[in-house]
Amino acid sequence: GLDPEGVGRFIELSRRLAREGVGQVIISHDGDVIKQLCERVISLSGDGRFRDWGVEELFSEERYAGLISAPTS
C-alpha cells in the first residue's frame, strides 16, 4: 500500500541493509520490488507445502502470473 515515493524509499533502505549484510524477508505482490530486491522466492500453499524459486523462474511460470504484478522493467 505504498505510493511510488514510499516504494522507492523502501527499496533504497533494503539495498542499504543488504550491503551491510542484513538478511531480509520481504512479503510482497509487487513484481518490481521482488525483481529488484530478491534472490529467492518462497511461495507457500494453504496445505503447508512450499516451493523455493529463483526470481527469473518464478516470473516465467504463467500459472503464477496472477499472484504477483508483472515487473514493468
PyMOL Python script that loads the backbone (N, CA, C, O; Angstrom):
from pymol import cmd

cmd.read_pdbstr("""\
ATOM      1  N   GLY A   1       0.793  -1.186   0.000  1.00  0.00           N
ATOM      2  CA  GLY A   1       0.000   0.000   0.000  1.00  0.00           C
ATOM      3  C   GLY A   1       0.843   1.261   0.000  1.00  0.00           C
ATOM      4  O   GLY A   1       0.375   2.298   0.469  1.00  0.00           O
ATOM      5  N   LEU A   2       2.067   1.213  -0.507  1.00  0.00           N
ATOM      6  CA  LEU A   2       2.911   2.403  -0.535  1.00  0.00           C
ATOM      7  C   LEU A   2       2.740   3.156  -1.844  1.00  0.00           C
ATOM      8  O   LEU A   2       2.485   2.555  -2.888  1.00  0.00           O
ATOM      9  N   ASP A   3       2.881   4.475  -1.782  1.00  0.00           N
ATOM     10  CA  ASP A   3       2.898   5.265  -3.013  1.00  0.00           C
ATOM     11  C   ASP A   3       4.273   5.098  -3.661  1.00  0.00           C
ATOM     12  O   ASP A   3       5.181   4.555  -3.031  1.00  0.00           O
ATOM     13  N   PRO A   4       4.446   5.552  -4.900  1.00  0.00           N
ATOM     14  CA  PRO A   4       5.737   5.354  -5.586  1.00  0.00           C
ATOM     15  C   PRO A   4       6.935   5.885  -4.802  1.00  0.00           C
ATOM     16  O   PRO A   4       7.997   5.261  -4.804  1.00  0.00           O
ATOM     17  N   GLU A   5       6.780   7.016  -4.139  1.00  0.00           N
ATOM     18  CA  GLU A   5       7.886   7.555  -3.340  1.00  0.00           C
ATOM     19  C   GLU A   5       8.224   6.620  -2.179  1.00  0.00           C
ATOM     20  O   GLU A   5       9.396   6.388  -1.882  1.00  0.00           O
ATOM     21  N   GLY A   6       7.198   6.088  -1.531  1.00  0.00           N
ATOM     22  CA  GLY A   6       7.416   5.153  -0.422  1.00  0.00           C
ATOM     23  C   GLY A   6       8.084   3.866  -0.882  1.00  0.00           C
ATOM     24  O   GLY A   6       8.949   3.327  -0.191  1.00  0.00           O
ATOM     25  N   VAL A   7       7.685   3.376  -2.043  1.00  0.00           N
ATOM     26  CA  VAL A   7       8.326   2.175  -2.604  1.00  0.00           C
ATOM     27  C   VAL A   7       9.802   2.450  -2.858  1.00  0.00           C
ATOM     28  O   VAL A   7      10.657   1.622  -2.544  1.00  0.00           O
ATOM     29  N   GLY A   8      10.098   3.607  -3.424  1.00  0.00           N
ATOM     30  CA  GLY A   8      11.498   3.969  -3.682  1.00  0.00           C
ATOM     31  C   GLY A   8      12.316   4.037  -2.406  1.00  0.00           C
ATOM     32  O   GLY A   8      13.454   3.568  -2.369  1.00  0.00           O
ATOM     33  N   ARG A   9      11.745   4.618  -1.360  1.00  0.00           N
ATOM     34  CA  ARG A   9      12.458   4.686  -0.074  1.00  0.00           C
ATOM     35  C   ARG A   9      12.661   3.289   0.503  1.00  0.00           C
ATOM     36  O   ARG A   9      13.722   2.989   1.051  1.00  0.00           O
ATOM     37  N   PHE A  10      11.647   2.435   0.381  1.00  0.00           N
ATOM     38  CA  PHE A  10      11.761   1.061   0.870  1.00  0.00           C
ATOM     39  C   PHE A  10      12.875   0.314   0.133  1.00  0.00           C
ATOM     40  O   PHE A  10      13.684  -0.374   0.755  1.00  0.00           O
ATOM     41  N   ILE A  11      12.914   0.452  -1.188  1.00  0.00           N
ATOM     42  CA  ILE A  11      13.947  -0.227  -1.983  1.00  0.00           C
ATOM     43  C   ILE A  11      15.329   0.240  -1.572  1.00  0.00           C
ATOM     44  O   ILE A  11      16.235  -0.577  -1.408  1.00  0.00           O
ATOM     45  N   GLU A  12      15.504   1.551  -1.403  1.00  0.00           N
ATOM     46  CA  GLU A  12      16.810   2.076  -1.002  1.00  0.00           C
ATOM     47  C   GLU A  12      17.214   1.563   0.378  1.00  0.00           C
ATOM     48  O   GLU A  12      18.366   1.179   0.580  1.00  0.00           O
ATOM     49  N   LEU A  13      16.290   1.553   1.318  1.00  0.00           N
ATOM     50  CA  LEU A  13      16.583   1.038   2.663  1.00  0.00           C
ATOM     51  C   LEU A  13      16.973  -0.435   2.599  1.00  0.00           C
ATOM     52  O   LEU A  13      17.937  -0.849   3.242  1.00  0.00           O
ATOM     53  N   SER A  14      16.239  -1.219   1.838  1.00  0.00           N
ATOM     54  CA  SER A  14      16.537  -2.645   1.715  1.00  0.00           C
ATOM     55  C   SER A  14      17.924  -2.862   1.116  1.00  0.00           C
ATOM     56  O   SER A  14      18.680  -3.715   1.581  1.00  0.00           O
ATOM     57  N   ARG A  15      18.250  -2.098   0.098  1.00  0.00           N
ATOM     58  CA  ARG A  15      19.588  -2.230  -0.523  1.00  0.00           C
ATOM     59  C   ARG A  15      20.688  -1.843   0.461  1.00  0.00           C
ATOM     60  O   ARG A  15      21.732  -2.492   0.517  1.00  0.00           O
ATOM     61  N   ARG A  16      20.454  -0.799   1.225  1.00  0.00           N
ATOM     62  CA  ARG A  16      21.453  -0.377   2.218  1.00  0.00           C
ATOM     63  C   ARG A  16      21.658  -1.472   3.264  1.00  0.00           C
ATOM     64  O   ARG A  16      22.793  -1.778   3.630  1.00  0.00           O
ATOM     65  N   LEU A  17      20.573  -2.056   3.741  1.00  0.00           N
ATOM     66  CA  LEU A  17      20.676  -3.150   4.709  1.00  0.00           C
ATOM     67  C   LEU A  17      21.409  -4.350   4.106  1.00  0.00           C
ATOM     68  O   LEU A  17      22.233  -4.972   4.775  1.00  0.00           O
ATOM     69  N   ALA A  18      21.115  -4.674   2.851  1.00  0.00           N
ATOM     70  CA  ALA A  18      21.781  -5.800   2.192  1.00  0.00           C
ATOM     71  C   ALA A  18      23.287  -5.560   2.090  1.00  0.00           C
ATOM     72  O   ALA A  18      24.081  -6.476   2.303  1.00  0.00           O
ATOM     73  N   ARG A  19      23.677  -4.324   1.762  1.00  0.00           N
ATOM     74  CA  ARG A  19      25.112  -4.007   1.680  1.00  0.00           C
ATOM     75  C   ARG A  19      25.797  -4.193   3.029  1.00  0.00           C
ATOM     76  O   ARG A  19      26.986  -4.507   3.089  1.00  0.00           O
ATOM     77  N   GLU A  20      25.051  -3.999   4.102  1.00  0.00           N
ATOM     78  CA  GLU A  20      25.600  -4.174   5.454  1.00  0.00           C
ATOM     79  C   GLU A  20      25.496  -5.618   5.933  1.00  0.00           C
ATOM     80  O   GLU A  20      25.851  -5.921   7.073  1.00  0.00           O
ATOM     81  N   GLY A  21      25.013  -6.508   5.072  1.00  0.00           N
ATOM     82  CA  GLY A  21      24.957  -7.919   5.401  1.00  0.00           C
ATOM     83  C   GLY A  21      23.730  -8.338   6.204  1.00  0.00           C
ATOM     84  O   GLY A  21      23.719  -9.415   6.800  1.00  0.00           O
ATOM     85  N   VAL A  22      22.708  -7.506   6.225  1.00  0.00           N
ATOM     86  CA  VAL A  22      21.498  -7.820   6.978  1.00  0.00           C
ATOM     87  C   VAL A  22      20.569  -8.673   6.108  1.00  0.00           C
ATOM     88  O   VAL A  22      20.183  -8.262   5.014  1.00  0.00           O
ATOM     89  N   GLY A  23      20.219  -9.851   6.598  1.00  0.00           N
ATOM     90  CA  GLY A  23      19.270 -10.706   5.897  1.00  0.00           C
ATOM     91  C   GLY A  23      17.868 -10.135   6.016  1.00  0.00           C
ATOM     92  O   GLY A  23      17.538  -9.494   7.014  1.00  0.00           O
ATOM     93  N   GLN A  24      17.048 -10.363   5.011  1.00  0.00           N
ATOM     94  CA  GLN A  24      15.710  -9.790   4.990  1.00  0.00           C
ATOM     95  C   GLN A  24      14.697 -10.791   4.468  1.00  0.00           C
ATOM     96  O   GLN A  24      15.013 -11.649   3.643  1.00  0.00           O
ATOM     97  N   VAL A  25      13.490 -10.668   4.958  1.00  0.00           N
ATOM     98  CA  VAL A  25      12.353 -11.398   4.423  1.00  0.00           C
ATOM     99  C   VAL A  25      11.382 -10.333   3.929  1.00  0.00           C
ATOM    100  O   VAL A  25      10.927  -9.491   4.703  1.00  0.00           O
ATOM    101  N   ILE A  26      11.073 -10.372   2.659  1.00  0.00           N
ATOM    102  CA  ILE A  26      10.182  -9.381   2.061  1.00  0.00           C
ATOM    103  C   ILE A  26       8.916 -10.103   1.613  1.00  0.00           C
ATOM    104  O   ILE A  26       8.979 -11.101   0.896  1.00  0.00           O
ATOM    105  N   ILE A  27       7.785  -9.597   2.038  1.00  0.00           N
ATOM    106  CA  ILE A  27       6.498 -10.160   1.639  1.00  0.00           C
ATOM    107  C   ILE A  27       5.841  -9.140   0.728  1.00  0.00           C
ATOM    108  O   ILE A  27       5.525  -8.032   1.161  1.00  0.00           O
ATOM    109  N   SER A  28       5.630  -9.505  -0.540  1.00  0.00           N
ATOM    110  CA  SER A  28       5.103  -8.542  -1.493  1.00  0.00           C
ATOM    111  C   SER A  28       4.465  -9.241  -2.678  1.00  0.00           C
ATOM    112  O   SER A  28       4.826 -10.367  -3.022  1.00  0.00           O
ATOM    113  N   HIS A  29       3.508  -8.556  -3.298  1.00  0.00           N
ATOM    114  CA  HIS A  29       2.949  -8.988  -4.581  1.00  0.00           C
ATOM    115  C   HIS A  29       3.458  -8.089  -5.694  1.00  0.00           C
ATOM    116  O   HIS A  29       3.065  -8.250  -6.849  1.00  0.00           O
ATOM    117  N   ASP A  30       4.325  -7.148  -5.361  1.00  0.00           N
ATOM    118  CA  ASP A  30       4.833  -6.173  -6.322  1.00  0.00           C
ATOM    119  C   ASP A  30       6.016  -6.759  -7.080  1.00  0.00           C
ATOM    120  O   ASP A  30       7.106  -6.919  -6.529  1.00  0.00           O
ATOM    121  N   GLY A  31       5.787  -7.074  -8.346  1.00  0.00           N
ATOM    122  CA  GLY A  31       6.823  -7.706  -9.149  1.00  0.00           C
ATOM    123  C   GLY A  31       8.088  -6.881  -9.277  1.00  0.00           C
ATOM    124  O   GLY A  31       9.185  -7.438  -9.313  1.00  0.00           O
ATOM    125  N   ASP A  32       7.956  -5.553  -9.348  1.00  0.00           N
ATOM    126  CA  ASP A  32       9.145  -4.702  -9.443  1.00  0.00           C
ATOM    127  C   ASP A  32      10.002  -4.816  -8.185  1.00  0.00           C
ATOM    128  O   ASP A  32      11.225  -4.923  -8.270  1.00  0.00           O
ATOM    129  N   VAL A  33       9.363  -4.793  -7.030  1.00  0.00           N
ATOM    130  CA  VAL A  33      10.100  -4.910  -5.771  1.00  0.00           C
ATOM    131  C   VAL A  33      10.775  -6.281  -5.694  1.00  0.00           C
ATOM    132  O   VAL A  33      11.949  -6.380  -5.338  1.00  0.00           O
ATOM    133  N   ILE A  34      10.041  -7.318  -6.023  1.00  0.00           N
ATOM    134  CA  ILE A  34      10.599  -8.671  -5.975  1.00  0.00           C
ATOM    135  C   ILE A  34      11.796  -8.793  -6.907  1.00  0.00           C
ATOM    136  O   ILE A  34      12.843  -9.312  -6.519  1.00  0.00           O
ATOM    137  N   LYS A  35      11.637  -8.315  -8.132  1.00  0.00           N
ATOM    138  CA  LYS A  35      12.716  -8.455  -9.118  1.00  0.00           C
ATOM    139  C   LYS A  35      13.953  -7.646  -8.726  1.00  0.00           C
ATOM    140  O   LYS A  35      15.078  -8.080  -8.973  1.00  0.00           O
ATOM    141  N   GLN A  36      13.755  -6.477  -8.117  1.00  0.00           N
ATOM    142  CA  GLN A  36      14.889  -5.628  -7.750  1.00  0.00           C
ATOM    143  C   GLN A  36      15.620  -6.093  -6.498  1.00  0.00           C
ATOM    144  O   GLN A  36      16.832  -5.907  -6.384  1.00  0.00           O
ATOM    145  N   LEU A  37      14.897  -6.696  -5.557  1.00  0.00           N
ATOM    146  CA  LEU A  37      15.497  -6.947  -4.251  1.00  0.00           C
ATOM    147  C   LEU A  37      15.732  -8.409  -3.906  1.00  0.00           C
ATOM    148  O   LEU A  37      16.580  -8.712  -3.066  1.00  0.00           O
ATOM    149  N   CYS A  38      15.011  -9.306  -4.526  1.00  0.00           N
ATOM    150  CA  CYS A  38      15.045 -10.696  -4.063  1.00  0.00           C
ATOM    151  C   CYS A  38      15.971 -11.571  -4.895  1.00  0.00           C
ATOM    152  O   CYS A  38      16.100 -11.393  -6.106  1.00  0.00           O
ATOM    153  N   GLU A  39      16.604 -12.508  -4.228  1.00  0.00           N
ATOM    154  CA  GLU A  39      17.403 -13.533  -4.889  1.00  0.00           C
ATOM    155  C   GLU A  39      16.600 -14.824  -5.025  1.00  0.00           C
ATOM    156  O   GLU A  39      16.703 -15.527  -6.031  1.00  0.00           O
ATOM    157  N   ARG A  40      15.804 -15.125  -4.009  1.00  0.00           N
ATOM    158  CA  ARG A  40      14.982 -16.329  -3.977  1.00  0.00           C
ATOM    159  C   ARG A  40      13.573 -15.929  -3.557  1.00  0.00           C
ATOM    160  O   ARG A  40      13.377 -14.935  -2.857  1.00  0.00           O
ATOM    161  N   VAL A  41      12.600 -16.716  -3.993  1.00  0.00           N
ATOM    162  CA  VAL A  41      11.209 -16.510  -3.604  1.00  0.00           C
ATOM    163  C   VAL A  41      10.678 -17.833  -3.086  1.00  0.00           C
ATOM    164  O   VAL A  41      10.851 -18.872  -3.724  1.00  0.00           O
ATOM    165  N   ILE A  42      10.036 -17.796  -1.939  1.00  0.00           N
ATOM    166  CA  ILE A  42       9.392 -18.991  -1.401  1.00  0.00           C
ATOM    167  C   ILE A  42       7.895 -18.736  -1.424  1.00  0.00           C
ATOM    168  O   ILE A  42       7.405 -17.795  -0.800  1.00  0.00           O
ATOM    169  N   SER A  43       7.174 -19.581  -2.148  1.00  0.00           N
ATOM    170  CA  SER A  43       5.712 -19.471  -2.179  1.00  0.00           C
ATOM    171  C   SER A  43       5.146 -20.555  -1.276  1.00  0.00           C
ATOM    172  O   SER A  43       5.598 -21.700  -1.291  1.00  0.00           O
ATOM    173  N   LEU A  44       4.146 -20.169  -0.489  1.00  0.00           N
ATOM    174  CA  LEU A  44       3.521 -21.070   0.471  1.00  0.00           C
ATOM    175  C   LEU A  44       2.114 -21.399   0.005  1.00  0.00           C
ATOM    176  O   LEU A  44       1.400 -20.531  -0.495  1.00  0.00           O
ATOM    177  N   SER A  45       1.716 -22.653   0.169  1.00  0.00           N
ATOM    178  CA  SER A  45       0.344 -23.041  -0.160  1.00  0.00           C
ATOM    179  C   SER A  45      -0.428 -23.244   1.136  1.00  0.00           C
ATOM    180  O   SER A  45       0.162 -23.388   2.207  1.00  0.00           O
ATOM    181  N   GLY A  46      -1.735 -23.255   1.030  1.00  0.00           N
ATOM    182  CA  GLY A  46      -2.585 -23.391   2.204  1.00  0.00           C
ATOM    183  C   GLY A  46      -2.483 -24.742   2.893  1.00  0.00           C
ATOM    184  O   GLY A  46      -2.901 -24.881   4.043  1.00  0.00           O
ATOM    185  N   ASP A  47      -1.936 -25.739   2.209  1.00  0.00           N
ATOM    186  CA  ASP A  47      -1.847 -27.081   2.799  1.00  0.00           C
ATOM    187  C   ASP A  47      -0.475 -27.371   3.423  1.00  0.00           C
ATOM    188  O   ASP A  47      -0.155 -28.518   3.736  1.00  0.00           O
ATOM    189  N   GLY A  48       0.323 -26.321   3.597  1.00  0.00           N
ATOM    190  CA  GLY A  48       1.616 -26.492   4.258  1.00  0.00           C
ATOM    191  C   GLY A  48       2.775 -26.759   3.319  1.00  0.00           C
ATOM    192  O   GLY A  48       3.926 -26.802   3.753  1.00  0.00           O
ATOM    193  N   ARG A  49       2.491 -26.937   2.047  1.00  0.00           N
ATOM    194  CA  ARG A  49       3.592 -27.142   1.094  1.00  0.00           C
ATOM    195  C   ARG A  49       4.195 -25.801   0.699  1.00  0.00           C
ATOM    196  O   ARG A  49       3.554 -24.758   0.827  1.00  0.00           O
ATOM    197  N   PHE A  50       5.436 -25.840   0.219  1.00  0.00           N
ATOM    198  CA  PHE A  50       6.075 -24.628  -0.249  1.00  0.00           C
ATOM    199  C   PHE A  50       6.943 -24.938  -1.457  1.00  0.00           C
ATOM    200  O   PHE A  50       7.256 -26.095  -1.739  1.00  0.00           O
ATOM    201  N   ARG A  51       7.322 -23.891  -2.156  1.00  0.00           N
ATOM    202  CA  ARG A  51       8.233 -24.049  -3.293  1.00  0.00           C
ATOM    203  C   ARG A  51       9.250 -22.923  -3.236  1.00  0.00           C
ATOM    204  O   ARG A  51       8.907 -21.768  -2.983  1.00  0.00           O
ATOM    205  N   ASP A  52      10.483 -23.269  -3.472  1.00  0.00           N
ATOM    206  CA  ASP A  52      11.593 -22.325  -3.484  1.00  0.00           C
ATOM    207  C   ASP A  52      11.935 -22.037  -4.946  1.00  0.00           C
ATOM    208  O   ASP A  52      12.271 -22.949  -5.702  1.00  0.00           O
ATOM    209  N   TRP A  53      11.850 -20.781  -5.334  1.00  0.00           N
ATOM    210  CA  TRP A  53      12.059 -20.371  -6.719  1.00  0.00           C
ATOM    211  C   TRP A  53      13.259 -19.439  -6.856  1.00  0.00           C
ATOM    212  O   TRP A  53      13.602 -18.717  -5.920  1.00  0.00           O
ATOM    213  N   GLY A  54      13.887 -19.459  -8.017  1.00  0.00           N
ATOM    214  CA  GLY A  54      14.734 -18.358  -8.443  1.00  0.00           C
ATOM    215  C   GLY A  54      13.791 -17.280  -8.965  1.00  0.00           C
ATOM    216  O   GLY A  54      12.704 -17.603  -9.444  1.00  0.00           O
ATOM    217  N   VAL A  55      14.172 -16.029  -8.885  1.00  0.00           N
ATOM    218  CA  VAL A  55      13.284 -14.942  -9.291  1.00  0.00           C
ATOM    219  C   VAL A  55      12.886 -15.069 -10.763  1.00  0.00           C
ATOM    220  O   VAL A  55      11.703 -14.956 -11.086  1.00  0.00           O
ATOM    221  N   GLU A  56      13.826 -15.297 -11.642  1.00  0.00           N
ATOM    222  CA  GLU A  56      13.506 -15.415 -13.074  1.00  0.00           C
ATOM    223  C   GLU A  56      12.589 -16.610 -13.334  1.00  0.00           C
ATOM    224  O   GLU A  56      11.680 -16.533 -14.161  1.00  0.00           O
ATOM    225  N   GLU A  57      12.826 -17.690 -12.639  1.00  0.00           N
ATOM    226  CA  GLU A  57      11.983 -18.879 -12.794  1.00  0.00           C
ATOM    227  C   GLU A  57      10.539 -18.569 -12.413  1.00  0.00           C
ATOM    228  O   GLU A  57       9.611 -18.980 -13.110  1.00  0.00           O
ATOM    229  N   LEU A  58      10.346 -17.852 -11.320  1.00  0.00           N
ATOM    230  CA  LEU A  58       9.002 -17.501 -10.880  1.00  0.00           C
ATOM    231  C   LEU A  58       8.277 -16.673 -11.938  1.00  0.00           C
ATOM    232  O   LEU A  58       7.120 -16.953 -12.252  1.00  0.00           O
ATOM    233  N   PHE A  59       8.931 -15.670 -12.486  1.00  0.00           N
ATOM    234  CA  PHE A  59       8.273 -14.811 -13.462  1.00  0.00           C
ATOM    235  C   PHE A  59       8.022 -15.513 -14.789  1.00  0.00           C
ATOM    236  O   PHE A  59       7.221 -15.032 -15.590  1.00  0.00           O
ATOM    237  N   SER A  60       8.678 -16.628 -15.040  1.00  0.00           N
ATOM    238  CA  SER A  60       8.447 -17.360 -16.290  1.00  0.00           C
ATOM    239  C   SER A  60       7.288 -18.352 -16.176  1.00  0.00           C
ATOM    240  O   SER A  60       6.859 -18.898 -17.192  1.00  0.00           O
ATOM    241  N   GLU A  61       6.772 -18.601 -14.974  1.00  0.00           N
ATOM    242  CA  GLU A  61       5.675 -19.548 -14.759  1.00  0.00           C
ATOM    243  C   GLU A  61       4.327 -18.862 -14.971  1.00  0.00           C
ATOM    244  O   GLU A  61       3.878 -18.115 -14.101  1.00  0.00           O
ATOM    245  N   GLU A  62       3.684 -19.097 -16.095  1.00  0.00           N
ATOM    246  CA  GLU A  62       2.422 -18.440 -16.418  1.00  0.00           C
ATOM    247  C   GLU A  62       1.326 -18.733 -15.402  1.00  0.00           C
ATOM    248  O   GLU A  62       0.495 -17.866 -15.130  1.00  0.00           O
ATOM    249  N   ARG A  63       1.307 -19.933 -14.837  1.00  0.00           N
ATOM    250  CA  ARG A  63       0.233 -20.269 -13.907  1.00  0.00           C
ATOM    251  C   ARG A  63       0.291 -19.447 -12.620  1.00  0.00           C
ATOM    252  O   ARG A  63      -0.684 -19.412 -11.870  1.00  0.00           O
ATOM    253  N   TYR A  64       1.411 -18.790 -12.357  1.00  0.00           N
ATOM    254  CA  TYR A  64       1.532 -17.949 -11.172  1.00  0.00           C
ATOM    255  C   TYR A  64       1.456 -16.463 -11.498  1.00  0.00           C
ATOM    256  O   TYR A  64       1.673 -15.627 -10.621  1.00  0.00           O
ATOM    257  N   ALA A  65       1.157 -16.131 -12.726  1.00  0.00           N
ATOM    258  CA  ALA A  65       1.145 -14.738 -13.155  1.00  0.00           C
ATOM    259  C   ALA A  65       0.162 -13.895 -12.346  1.00  0.00           C
ATOM    260  O   ALA A  65       0.438 -12.717 -12.118  1.00  0.00           O
ATOM    261  N   GLY A  66      -0.953 -14.432 -11.908  1.00  0.00           N
ATOM    262  CA  GLY A  66      -1.931 -13.663 -11.159  1.00  0.00           C
ATOM    263  C   GLY A  66      -1.572 -13.425  -9.705  1.00  0.00           C
ATOM    264  O   GLY A  66      -2.233 -12.632  -9.034  1.00  0.00           O
ATOM    265  N   LEU A  67      -0.554 -14.084  -9.206  1.00  0.00           N
ATOM    266  CA  LEU A  67      -0.187 -13.936  -7.798  1.00  0.00           C
ATOM    267  C   LEU A  67       0.620 -12.665  -7.528  1.00  0.00           C
ATOM    268  O   LEU A  67       0.564 -12.101  -6.435  1.00  0.00           O
ATOM    269  N   ILE A  68       1.357 -12.234  -8.520  1.00  0.00           N
ATOM    270  CA  ILE A  68       2.194 -11.051  -8.360  1.00  0.00           C
ATOM    271  C   ILE A  68       2.012 -10.152  -9.574  1.00  0.00           C
ATOM    272  O   ILE A  68       1.650 -10.617 -10.655  1.00  0.00           O
ATOM    273  N   SER A  69       2.263  -8.877  -9.390  1.00  0.00           N
ATOM    274  CA  SER A  69       2.196  -7.976 -10.523  1.00  0.00           C
ATOM    275  C   SER A  69       3.446  -8.173 -11.373  1.00  0.00           C
ATOM    276  O   SER A  69       4.536  -8.400 -10.848  1.00  0.00           O
ATOM    277  N   ALA A  70       3.282  -8.088 -12.656  1.00  0.00           N
ATOM    278  CA  ALA A  70       4.425  -8.249 -13.559  1.00  0.00           C
ATOM    279  C   ALA A  70       5.377  -7.058 -13.403  1.00  0.00           C
ATOM    280  O   ALA A  70       4.925  -5.921 -13.264  1.00  0.00           O
ATOM    281  N   PRO A  71       6.679  -7.308 -13.426  1.00  0.00           N
ATOM    282  CA  PRO A  71       7.618  -6.193 -13.359  1.00  0.00           C
ATOM    283  C   PRO A  71       7.438  -5.299 -14.577  1.00  0.00           C
ATOM    284  O   PRO A  71       7.155  -5.787 -15.671  1.00  0.00           O
ATOM    285  N   THR A  72       7.600  -4.005 -14.396  1.00  0.00           N
ATOM    286  CA  THR A  72       7.469  -3.075 -15.517  1.00  0.00           C
ATOM    287  C   THR A  72       8.758  -2.919 -16.283  1.00  0.00           C
ATOM    288  O   THR A  72       8.757  -2.379 -17.389  1.00  0.00           O
ATOM    289  N   SER A  73       9.856  -3.378 -15.722  1.00  0.00           N
ATOM    290  CA  SER A  73      11.140  -3.247 -16.420  1.00  0.00           C
ATOM    291  C   SER A  73      11.633  -4.580 -16.925  1.00  0.00           C
ATOM    292  O   SER A  73      12.700  -4.653 -17.536  1.00  0.00           O
TER     293      SER A  73
END
""", "prot")
cmd.dss("prot")
cmd.show_as("cartoon", "prot")
cmd.util.cbc("prot")
cmd.orient("prot")
